[in-house]
Amino acid sequence: MADDKTNRGPQDRSRIALGEDYEVEYWTGKFGVSKERLEAAVQAVGSNADAVEQHLKG
């Protein structure tokens, strides 16, 4: 089944998919950070949303 692009939240809320614009928009809004800061955090700790959140808080 194809992704429903009208559903603006991520499919798997435990992972951050930087290749999907709607997911980047969701996570930058959720964490209150820029796209660049989100990308750097994912690069530093991986795509696990909890790990990214902890990294951004630290």
HTML snippet that shows the backbone in 3Dmol.js (N, CA, C, O; Angstrom):
<script src="https://3Dmol.org/build/3Dmol-min.js"></script>
<div id="view" style="width:600px;height:400px;position:relative"></div>
<script>
const pdb = `
ATOM      1  N   MET A   1       0.847  -1.179   0.000  1.00  0.00           N
ATOM      2  CA  MET A   1       0.000   0.000   0.000  1.00  0.00           C
ATOM      3  C   MET A   1       0.893   1.243   0.000  1.00  0.00           C
ATOM      4  O   MET A   1       1.863   1.318   0.755  1.00  0.00           O
ATOM      5  N   ALA A   2       0.566   2.193  -0.832  1.00  0.00           N
ATOM      6  CA  ALA A   2       1.351   3.418  -0.956  1.00  0.00           C
ATOM      7  C   ALA A   2       1.104   4.352   0.228  1.00  0.00           C
ATOM      8  O   ALA A   2       0.068   4.293   0.890  1.00  0.00           O
ATOM      9  N   ASP A   3       2.097   5.217   0.471  1.00  0.00           N
ATOM     10  CA  ASP A   3       1.933   6.218   1.525  1.00  0.00           C
ATOM     11  C   ASP A   3       0.784   7.157   1.196  1.00  0.00           C
ATOM     12  O   ASP A   3       0.594   7.533   0.039  1.00  0.00           O
ATOM     13  N   ASP A   4       0.028   7.532   2.201  1.00  0.00           N
ATOM     14  CA  ASP A   4      -1.027   8.529   2.051  1.00  0.00           C
ATOM     15  C   ASP A   4      -0.405   9.883   2.344  1.00  0.00           C
ATOM     16  O   ASP A   4      -0.195  10.230   3.506  1.00  0.00           O
ATOM     17  N   LYS A   5      -0.107  10.653   1.302  1.00  0.00           N
ATOM     18  CA  LYS A   5       0.587  11.931   1.469  1.00  0.00           C
ATOM     19  C   LYS A   5      -0.282  12.989   2.148  1.00  0.00           C
ATOM     20  O   LYS A   5       0.227  14.038   2.543  1.00  0.00           O
ATOM     21  N   THR A   6      -1.589  12.730   2.292  1.00  0.00           N
ATOM     22  CA  THR A   6      -2.435  13.677   3.011  1.00  0.00           C
ATOM     23  C   THR A   6      -2.301  13.505   4.509  1.00  0.00           C
ATOM     24  O   THR A   6      -2.687  14.393   5.269  1.00  0.00           O
ATOM     25  N   ASN A   7      -1.758  12.374   4.947  1.00  0.00           N
ATOM     26  CA  ASN A   7      -1.498  12.131   6.364  1.00  0.00           C
ATOM     27  C   ASN A   7      -0.147  12.764   6.692  1.00  0.00           C
ATOM     28  O   ASN A   7       0.893  12.236   6.298  1.00  0.00           O
ATOM     29  N   ARG A   8      -0.150  13.876   7.398  1.00  0.00           N
ATOM     30  CA  ARG A   8       1.055  14.676   7.563  1.00  0.00           C
ATOM     31  C   ARG A   8       1.966  14.229   8.691  1.00  0.00           C
ATOM     32  O   ARG A   8       3.066  14.767   8.808  1.00  0.00           O
ATOM     33  N   GLY A   9       1.579  13.285   9.519  1.00  0.00           N
ATOM     34  CA  GLY A   9       2.442  12.756  10.566  1.00  0.00           C
ATOM     35  C   GLY A   9       3.265  11.603  10.021  1.00  0.00           C
ATOM     36  O   GLY A   9       2.909  11.019   8.997  1.00  0.00           O
ATOM     37  N   PRO A  10       4.352  11.269  10.682  1.00  0.00           N
ATOM     38  CA  PRO A  10       5.170  10.162  10.205  1.00  0.00           C
ATOM     39  C   PRO A  10       4.467   8.822  10.368  1.00  0.00           C
ATOM     40  O   PRO A  10       3.659   8.648  11.280  1.00  0.00           O
ATOM     41  N   GLN A  11       4.774   7.872   9.482  1.00  0.00           N
ATOM     42  CA  GLN A  11       4.182   6.544   9.552  1.00  0.00           C
ATOM     43  C   GLN A  11       4.671   5.799  10.783  1.00  0.00           C
ATOM     44  O   GLN A  11       3.890   5.137  11.467  1.00  0.00           O
ATOM     45  N   ASP A  12       5.952   5.908  11.062  1.00  0.00           N
ATOM     46  CA  ASP A  12       6.553   5.220  12.203  1.00  0.00           C
ATOM     47  C   ASP A  12       7.107   6.302  13.114  1.00  0.00           C
ATOM     48  O   ASP A  12       8.184   6.839  12.854  1.00  0.00           O
ATOM     49  N   ARG A  13       6.403   6.619  14.152  1.00  0.00           N
ATOM     50  CA  ARG A  13       6.784   7.743  15.009  1.00  0.00           C
ATOM     51  C   ARG A  13       8.050   7.496  15.816  1.00  0.00           C
ATOM     52  O   ARG A  13       8.497   8.381  16.545  1.00  0.00           O
ATOM     53  N   SER A  14       8.635   6.309  15.697  1.00  0.00           N
ATOM     54  CA  SER A  14       9.882   6.046  16.409  1.00  0.00           C
ATOM     55  C   SER A  14      11.107   6.334  15.545  1.00  0.00           C
ATOM     56  O   SER A  14      12.233   6.306  16.044  1.00  0.00           O
ATOM     57  N   ARG A  15      10.903   6.610  14.263  1.00  0.00           N
ATOM     58  CA  ARG A  15      12.011   6.860  13.332  1.00  0.00           C
ATOM     59  C   ARG A  15      11.784   8.164  12.582  1.00  0.00           C
ATOM     60  O   ARG A  15      10.647   8.542  12.301  1.00  0.00           O
ATOM     61  N   ILE A  16      12.874   8.844  12.263  1.00  0.00           N
ATOM     62  CA  ILE A  16      12.819  10.093  11.512  1.00  0.00           C
ATOM     63  C   ILE A  16      13.357   9.824  10.111  1.00  0.00           C
ATOM     64  O   ILE A  16      14.504   9.408   9.953  1.00  0.00           O
ATOM     65  N   ALA A  17      12.527  10.063   9.095  1.00  0.00           N
ATOM     66  CA  ALA A  17      12.916   9.860   7.702  1.00  0.00           C
ATOM     67  C   ALA A  17      13.182  11.226   7.071  1.00  0.00           C
ATOM     68  O   ALA A  17      12.250  11.939   6.698  1.00  0.00           O
ATOM     69  N   LEU A  18      14.454  11.581   6.957  1.00  0.00           N
ATOM     70  CA  LEU A  18      14.811  12.891   6.419  1.00  0.00           C
ATOM     71  C   LEU A  18      14.506  13.025   4.932  1.00  0.00           C
ATOM     72  O   LEU A  18      14.487  14.139   4.407  1.00  0.00           O
ATOM     73  N   GLY A  19      14.269  11.917   4.250  1.00  0.00           N
ATOM     74  CA  GLY A  19      13.976  11.950   2.817  1.00  0.00           C
ATOM     75  C   GLY A  19      12.551  12.346   2.490  1.00  0.00           C
ATOM     76  O   GLY A  19      12.217  12.539   1.320  1.00  0.00           O
ATOM     77  N   GLU A  20      11.714  12.470   3.488  1.00  0.00           N
ATOM     78  CA  GLU A  20      10.306  12.846   3.280  1.00  0.00           C
ATOM     79  C   GLU A  20      10.072  14.243   3.842  1.00  0.00           C
ATOM     80  O   GLU A  20      10.198  14.462   5.046  1.00  0.00           O
ATOM     81  N   ASP A  21       9.731  15.184   2.967  1.00  0.00           N
ATOM     82  CA  ASP A  21       9.543  16.577   3.387  1.00  0.00           C
ATOM     83  C   ASP A  21       8.504  16.719   4.492  1.00  0.00           C
ATOM     84  O   ASP A  21       8.697  17.496   5.427  1.00  0.00           O
ATOM     85  N   TYR A  22       7.395  15.971   4.394  1.00  0.00           N
ATOM     86  CA  TYR A  22       6.349  16.102   5.411  1.00  0.00           C
ATOM     87  C   TYR A  22       6.824  15.595   6.774  1.00  0.00           C
ATOM     88  O   TYR A  22       6.376  16.088   7.810  1.00  0.00           O
ATOM     89  N   GLU A  23       7.730  14.614   6.776  1.00  0.00           N
ATOM     90  CA  GLU A  23       8.277  14.151   8.049  1.00  0.00           C
ATOM     91  C   GLU A  23       9.248  15.169   8.620  1.00  0.00           C
ATOM     92  O   GLU A  23       9.242  15.420   9.825  1.00  0.00           O
ATOM     93  N   VAL A  24      10.076  15.756   7.777  1.00  0.00           N
ATOM     94  CA  VAL A  24      10.998  16.794   8.243  1.00  0.00           C
ATOM     95  C   VAL A  24      10.197  17.952   8.839  1.00  0.00           C
ATOM     96  O   VAL A  24      10.554  18.482   9.891  1.00  0.00           O
ATOM     97  N   GLU A  25       9.123  18.338   8.169  1.00  0.00           N
ATOM     98  CA  GLU A  25       8.265  19.420   8.675  1.00  0.00           C
ATOM     99  C   GLU A  25       7.661  19.046  10.032  1.00  0.00           C
ATOM    100  O   GLU A  25       7.614  19.872  10.943  1.00  0.00           O
ATOM    101  N   TYR A  26       7.204  17.806  10.159  1.00  0.00           N
ATOM    102  CA  TYR A  26       6.617  17.346  11.423  1.00  0.00           C
ATOM    103  C   TYR A  26       7.651  17.395  12.545  1.00  0.00           C
ATOM    104  O   TYR A  26       7.387  17.963  13.606  1.00  0.00           O
ATOM    105  N   TRP A  27       8.832  16.800  12.318  1.00  0.00           N
ATOM    106  CA  TRP A  27       9.833  16.689  13.385  1.00  0.00           C
ATOM    107  C   TRP A  27      10.449  18.038  13.737  1.00  0.00           C
ATOM    108  O   TRP A  27      10.728  18.285  14.911  1.00  0.00           O
ATOM    109  N   THR A  28      10.673  18.918  12.763  1.00  0.00           N
ATOM    110  CA  THR A  28      11.220  20.234  13.103  1.00  0.00           C
ATOM    111  C   THR A  28      10.213  21.007  13.947  1.00  0.00           C
ATOM    112  O   THR A  28      10.595  21.715  14.878  1.00  0.00           O
ATOM    113  N   GLY A  29       8.939  20.874  13.626  1.00  0.00           N
ATOM    114  CA  GLY A  29       7.903  21.520  14.432  1.00  0.00           C
ATOM    115  C   GLY A  29       7.793  20.913  15.821  1.00  0.00           C
ATOM    116  O   GLY A  29       7.659  21.633  16.810  1.00  0.00           O
ATOM    117  N   LYS A  30       7.850  19.602  15.895  1.00  0.00           N
ATOM    118  CA  LYS A  30       7.739  18.920  17.193  1.00  0.00           C
ATOM    119  C   LYS A  30       8.886  19.294  18.120  1.00  0.00           C
ATOM    120  O   LYS A  30       8.679  19.547  19.307  1.00  0.00           O
ATOM    121  N   PHE A  31      10.106  19.327  17.569  1.00  0.00           N
ATOM    122  CA  PHE A  31      11.283  19.614  18.394  1.00  0.00           C
ATOM    123  C   PHE A  31      11.626  21.102  18.441  1.00  0.00           C
ATOM    124  O   PHE A  31      12.465  21.506  19.247  1.00  0.00           O
ATOM    125  N   GLY A  32      10.997  21.928  17.597  1.00  0.00           N
ATOM    126  CA  GLY A  32      11.271  23.354  17.587  1.00  0.00           C
ATOM    127  C   GLY A  32      12.679  23.689  17.112  1.00  0.00           C
ATOM    128  O   GLY A  32      13.340  24.564  17.670  1.00  0.00           O
ATOM    129  N   VAL A  33      13.134  22.982  16.073  1.00  0.00           N
ATOM    130  CA  VAL A  33      14.487  23.190  15.546  1.00  0.00           C
ATOM    131  C   VAL A  33      14.435  23.397  14.040  1.00  0.00           C
ATOM    132  O   VAL A  33      13.417  23.139  13.399  1.00  0.00           O
ATOM    133  N   SER A  34      15.547  23.866  13.487  1.00  0.00           N
ATOM    134  CA  SER A  34      15.656  24.034  12.045  1.00  0.00           C
ATOM    135  C   SER A  34      15.900  22.683  11.373  1.00  0.00           C
ATOM    136  O   SER A  34      16.258  21.705  12.030  1.00  0.00           O
ATOM    137  N   LYS A  35      15.704  22.645  10.074  1.00  0.00           N
ATOM    138  CA  LYS A  35      15.980  21.429   9.300  1.00  0.00           C
ATOM    139  C   LYS A  35      17.445  21.035   9.445  1.00  0.00           C
ATOM    140  O   LYS A  35      17.764  19.854   9.583  1.00  0.00           O
ATOM    141  N   GLU A  36      18.327  22.017   9.415  1.00  0.00           N
ATOM    142  CA  GLU A  36      19.758  21.745   9.520  1.00  0.00           C
ATOM    143  C   GLU A  36      20.112  21.133  10.877  1.00  0.00           C
ATOM    144  O   GLU A  36      20.926  20.213  10.957  1.00  0.00           O
ATOM    145  N   ARG A  37      19.503  21.645  11.929  1.00  0.00           N
ATOM    146  CA  ARG A  37      19.779  21.105  13.271  1.00  0.00           C
ATOM    147  C   ARG A  37      19.221  19.691  13.413  1.00  0.00           C
ATOM    148  O   ARG A  37      19.849  18.834  14.034  1.00  0.00           O
ATOM    149  N   LEU A  38      18.053  19.449  12.844  1.00  0.00           N
ATOM    150  CA  LEU A  38      17.478  18.108  12.856  1.00  0.00           C
ATOM    151  C   LEU A  38      18.381  17.137  12.104  1.00  0.00           C
ATOM    152  O   LEU A  38      18.658  16.039  12.588  1.00  0.00           O
ATOM    153  N   GLU A  39      18.839  17.541  10.920  1.00  0.00           N
ATOM    154  CA  GLU A  39      19.725  16.687  10.125  1.00  0.00           C
ATOM    155  C   GLU A  39      21.011  16.368  10.879  1.00  0.00           C
ATOM    156  O   GLU A  39      21.475  15.228  10.861  1.00  0.00           O
ATOM    157  N   ALA A  40      21.587  17.362  11.537  1.00  0.00           N
ATOM    158  CA  ALA A  40      22.817  17.152  12.301  1.00  0.00           C
ATOM    159  C   ALA A  40      22.586  16.189  13.458  1.00  0.00           C
ATOM    160  O   ALA A  40      23.441  15.353  13.749  1.00  0.00           O
ATOM    161  N   ALA A  41      21.448  16.299  14.112  1.00  0.00           N
ATOM    162  CA  ALA A  41      21.139  15.409  15.228  1.00  0.00           C
ATOM    163  C   ALA A  41      20.958  13.973  14.742  1.00  0.00           C
ATOM    164  O   ALA A  41      21.442  13.037  15.379  1.00  0.00           O
ATOM    165  N   VAL A  42      20.267  13.795  13.619  1.00  0.00           N
ATOM    166  CA  VAL A  42      20.084  12.452  13.063  1.00  0.00           C
ATOM    167  C   VAL A  42      21.436  11.876  12.654  1.00  0.00           C
ATOM    168  O   VAL A  42      21.693  10.690  12.859  1.00  0.00           O
ATOM    169  N   GLN A  43      22.286  12.697  12.085  1.00  0.00           N
ATOM    170  CA  GLN A  43      23.618  12.226  11.699  1.00  0.00           C
ATOM    171  C   GLN A  43      24.428  11.813  12.936  1.00  0.00           C
ATOM    172  O   GLN A  43      25.198  10.853  12.886  1.00  0.00           O
ATOM    173  N   ALA A  44      24.252  12.532  14.028  1.00  0.00           N
ATOM    174  CA  ALA A  44      25.022  12.257  15.243  1.00  0.00           C
ATOM    175  C   ALA A  44      24.557  11.002  15.979  1.00  0.00           C
ATOM    176  O   ALA A  44      25.383  10.233  16.471  1.00  0.00           O
ATOM    177  N   VAL A  45      23.231  10.787  16.059  1.00  0.00           N
ATOM    178  CA  VAL A  45      22.724   9.683  16.897  1.00  0.00           C
ATOM    179  C   VAL A  45      21.865   8.670  16.163  1.00  0.00           C
ATOM    180  O   VAL A  45      21.435   7.686  16.765  1.00  0.00           O
ATOM    181  N   GLY A  46      21.604   8.877  14.885  1.00  0.00           N
ATOM    182  CA  GLY A  46      20.758   7.959  14.130  1.00  0.00           C
ATOM    183  C   GLY A  46      19.330   8.463  14.032  1.00  0.00           C
ATOM    184  O   GLY A  46      19.018   9.561  14.494  1.00  0.00           O
ATOM    185  N   SER A  47      18.467   7.663  13.429  1.00  0.00           N
ATOM    186  CA  SER A  47      17.104   8.113  13.129  1.00  0.00           C
ATOM    187  C   SER A  47      16.079   7.821  14.222  1.00  0.00           C
ATOM    188  O   SER A  47      14.901   8.134  14.049  1.00  0.00           O
ATOM    189  N   ASN A  48      16.490   7.238  15.330  1.00  0.00           N
ATOM    190  CA  ASN A  48      15.562   6.970  16.424  1.00  0.00           C
ATOM    191  C   ASN A  48      15.085   8.295  17.019  1.00  0.00           C
ATOM    192  O   ASN A  48      15.895   9.100  17.478  1.00  0.00           O
ATOM    193  N   ALA A  49      13.780   8.515  17.011  1.00  0.00           N
ATOM    194  CA  ALA A  49      13.221   9.801  17.444  1.00  0.00           C
ATOM    195  C   ALA A  49      13.544  10.124  18.899  1.00  0.00           C
ATOM    196  O   ALA A  49      13.825  11.278  19.223  1.00  0.00           O
ATOM    197  N   ASP A  50      13.510   9.126  19.782  1.00  0.00           N
ATOM    198  CA  ASP A  50      13.826   9.374  21.188  1.00  0.00           C
ATOM    199  C   ASP A  50      15.282   9.800  21.356  1.00  0.00           C
ATOM    200  O   ASP A  50      15.581  10.710  22.130  1.00  0.00           O
ATOM    201  N   ALA A  51      16.181   9.147  20.637  1.00  0.00           N
ATOM    202  CA  ALA A  51      17.603   9.497  20.719  1.00  0.00           C
ATOM    203  C   ALA A  51      17.848  10.902  20.175  1.00  0.00           C
ATOM    204  O   ALA A  51      18.636  11.661  20.738  1.00  0.00           O
ATOM    205  N   VAL A  52      17.182  11.240  19.096  1.00  0.00           N
ATOM    206  CA  VAL A  52      17.314  12.585  18.515  1.00  0.00           C
ATOM    207  C   VAL A  52      16.794  13.623  19.500  1.00  0.00           C
ATOM    208  O   VAL A  52      17.428  14.660  19.699  1.00  0.00           O
ATOM    209  N   GLU A  53      15.661  13.358  20.112  1.00  0.00           N
ATOM    210  CA  GLU A  53      15.095  14.302  21.082  1.00  0.00           C
ATOM    211  C   GLU A  53      16.056  14.513  22.255  1.00  0.00           C
ATOM    212  O   GLU A  53      16.280  15.649  22.674  1.00  0.00           O
ATOM    213  N   GLN A  54      16.616  13.442  22.778  1.00  0.00           N
ATOM    214  CA  GLN A  54      17.575  13.560  23.876  1.00  0.00           C
ATOM    215  C   GLN A  54      18.808  14.345  23.451  1.00  0.00           C
ATOM    216  O   GLN A  54      19.313  15.172  24.211  1.00  0.00           O
ATOM    217  N   HIS A  55      19.287  14.093  22.254  1.00  0.00           N
ATOM    218  CA  HIS A  55      20.466  14.805  21.739  1.00  0.00           C
ATOM    219  C   HIS A  55      20.179  16.309  21.632  1.00  0.00           C
ATOM    220  O   HIS A  55      21.021  17.136  21.983  1.00  0.00           O
ATOM    221  N   LEU A  56      18.990  16.648  21.147  1.00  0.00           N
ATOM    222  CA  LEU A  56      18.635  18.054  20.989  1.00  0.00           C
ATOM    223  C   LEU A  56      18.450  18.755  22.328  1.00  0.00           C
ATOM    224  O   LEU A  56      18.717  19.952  22.440  1.00  0.00           O
ATOM    225  N   LYS A  57      18.002  18.034  23.334  1.00  0.00           N
ATOM    226  CA  LYS A  57      17.827  18.613  24.663  1.00  0.00           C
ATOM    227  C   LYS A  57      19.146  18.799  25.393  1.00  0.00           C
ATOM    228  O   LYS A  57      19.284  19.685  26.237  1.00  0.00           O
ATOM    229  N   GLY A  58      20.123  17.944  25.056  1.00  0.00           N
ATOM    230  CA  GLY A  58      21.403  17.935  25.759  1.00  0.00           C
ATOM    231  C   GLY A  58      22.318  18.946  25.286  1.00  0.00           C
ATOM    232  O   GLY A  58      23.436  19.052  25.791  1.00  0.00           O
TER     233      GLY A  58
END
`;
const viewer = $3Dmol.createViewer("view");
viewer.addModel(pdb, "pdb");
viewer.setStyle({}, {cartoon: {color: "spectrum"}});
viewer.zoomTo();
viewer.render();
</script>
